[in-house]
Amino acid sequence: MYSGPVGLVNQIHDFNVHIDSNDVFWMVRVPDSAVKVDFDQAQASLQVEGLNVFDDHDIANSLTFGLGLPTIPGVAPVRAQVSFDVEWNGALAEADIHNAGQSFQGSFFSTVTTINWSAEEDEFQFQSEPPNPATNLISVLGHEQNGVFFS
């Protein structure tokens, strides 16, 4: 979230789960029950409630675990929780891609999608505005195979 024009010096919140022991950026497993997919209907949902994360203030502090950069002061991470509900609903367009040269194939739907998102930490709370499908620029729901899973 930003307090002014986009850029590192104006960022005031950066919610994430940090880099894991395998050097994977900002990824966390959610319960299987959090994800529902009906690919035939081009519908899916991702619902997560109270995910424990850190607010690192900005991307520089997120990547340096609070040490900052020469031009950006260090800020210690703050424990926080985020919740979100993402809904993909109905196909606007469909594409099937097969690229044997890069061992990749998939079926993809452009969809109508909404997101409802909130964050909480000591002395701060944020709730997104109500979801509005008209504000969505582009969303894709897909099923792909690549690498060793390519056939």
N, C-alpha and C positions, 0 to 999 in steps of 0.2 A: 504494500500500500504506500502511496506517495502523498507528500504534502505539497507538492508543486510540480514543475515540469519533470518529465521522466529523466532519470539519471541517478548515479550512485549517491550524490550528496543530498538529494531530496528524499530518498527512501527512508521511511520511518518504521516499517515492520517487514520482516521476512520470516514467514512461518515455514518450517521444514523439519524433517526427521534426522538431519545430519547425514554424513557420509558413513556407510557401514564398514565393517572390518574387511569386506571384499572390495572396498573403494567404489561402491555403487552409490551414485548421487541420488539423494532425495527420494528413495523408494522404500516402501514398507509393505509388508504383507497385510492384507485385511482378511477378516473371516470370509470363508466361502459364501456365507449367508448374506454378505454385504453386496454381492453381485448377482444380478438376475439378467439373463439374456434369452430373448426369443428372436433368433436371427431371421427366421422365416417371416416374421412380422416387422423386422427392422426396429425392434424395441429392446431397450436394455435400461438397467438402472444400477447406480452405485450409491449406496447409502452408508455413510460412516458417521458415527456419533461419538464425540469425546475422544478423538485420537490425540494421544500425547505427542507433542512436538516441542520445538524450541522457537522462540522469536529471537532471531539474531540481529534484528534492527535493519540490516542491509546485506546485500549479496557479498560484499567484501568481507564482512565479519562472519558470514555463513561459511565461506570458503576457507577462512583462516582460523576458525574456532575462536573468534573474538579478538584476534590480534590486530585486525584492521590492515590498512595499507599505509604507505608513507603520507598520502594526502587524505586518508580517512581514519579518524581515531578509532581505536579498539573499543568495542562494546561487548560486555559479557552477555552470553545467551540467557534468556529468561524462559522458564518452563511455561507452556501454554497448552491449550487444547483447541482443536478445530473440529468442526462438523460440516458435512456437506451431503447434498442430495443432487445427483446428476441424473437426468432423465433424457434418454434418446427415444424419439417417438415417431416412427414412420419414415418411409423412404421418399425422398424427393428426387433422387437419381441413383443409379447403380453402375458400378464398374467392376469388371473382372479383369485381373492382370495376371499374366503368366510370363515370367522372364527367366528362362532356363539358364541363361548365361550368368545371372547373378543369384541363381538358386532361390528364387522368390516367386510366390504366387499368392493371390488372395482375391476375395470378394469384398466389396466395400459399398456402403450406402451413405449418401449424403442425407442427413436427417435434420429434423427439428429437435433442438436440444435446449433444456433449461438447467440452470444451476442455482441452488440455494446454498449459501456458504456463511459460516459464522466462526468467530474466534473468541477465546476468552483467556485472560491471564490476570494476575493481580493488577487492580486499578485500570483495567482496559477491557472493553468488550466491543465487538463489531458484528453487525448483522447485515448481509447484503440486502439490496432492495428486492422486492418480490420478483420471482422469475418472470421474464417476458420474452416469449419466443421471437418476437419481432426484433429484438436487439441482437440476436445471434447472427454472426457473420458467416461461419461455416462450421459444421460438425460432421464427423465421419464415424460410423460404426463399421468395423471390419473383422474379418477372419482371415488370417494369413498363415502361410507356411514358409519357413526360410531355413537356411543352413542345413543342419542334419535332419530337420523335420521336413525338408522339401522333397516332394515326390512327383 
